[in-house]
Amino acid sequence: QGANDFGKSGYRGPCPPPGRHRYSFKIFALDRELELRSGAKRSQVDAAMKGHVIAQGELVGRYARKK
């Protein structure tokens, strides 16, 4: 797994401050397993995926948290 927005490996769900927010979740199907170390940076993951994406999807959600 690559590093997340918190600088760690693994999924951490959104926990927004009050107000309206938009979230984008992307998933990629690859034709091979990536050979990267745990905690790889986004740029490293993107480079390793180049030429190996066979399908992809995106889910966009909106959320408003009350004050």
N, C-alpha and C positions, 0 to 999 in steps of 0.2 A: 504494500500500500504506500502511496505517496503521502507526503505531509499535508495535513489539512490547514485550514485558516488559523488554527491554534498552534501550529508548528509541531504537531504530534501526528502519529499514525492512527488510523481508525476514524470512524464516523462520529461526529459530534453534531447533534441536531441543533437547529436554529433556536436562539433564545434572544429575541429582539428587544430593544428598548421600546417604550411606548411610542405609538404612531403606526403609520402604514408602511408596509415593507413588501418587497417583491423578491421571490426566491426562484432560482433556476437550477434544476437538477438535470445533469446530463449523464447518459449511459452510452458506452461504446462496446460493440462486439468486435473482437480482434481475431485475426487468423493465426495467432500464436500467443504464447505466454510471454510477458515482458520479463527480461532478465535485469531487474533493478533491485537495489538494496532497499530495505524498508526505510521509509522516511524520505524517499527521493523527492527532489523539488519539482514543481509543476513543469518547468522548462525541460527537465530530464524526461518526465513522463510523456510530454508532448512530442519530444524528439524521438523517443523509442516507439511511439505509436504511429509515427509518420509512415504511410504506405501499408499499414496493417489493419486499418479500420474497414470492416466489411459491412457494418450497419451501425446506426446511432439513433438515439431518441432523446427528447427533451421534454421535461415537465416544468411548466412555469406556474407558480402559485402566488397568491397574494394573501397577506395576513395583516390584520390591524389589532394591535394590543392596546387595551384601555389603560389610561394612566392610573 
